[in-house]
Amino acid sequence: MAQPHRVAQSSTFEFSLAREAINLRKQAEGMPPGVRRDELLRKAGRADVAIHMTEWLNSPGLQPPK
């Protein structure tokens, strides 16, 4: 029985998140201070956090709970 072919997508996912964060920050740059600008910057920050969490979860040093 053949094993299904698995494709590692973490780098693609991280790349997409990084690109999204950059785009959100660029959008926020041209806006006056306000709710919409703050919302864009918060979304960019969440994308950064997601990137770091993905890196941490995929790190070789992460140990399963005992």
Helices and strands as residue ranges (DSSP letters): H 10-29, H 35-57
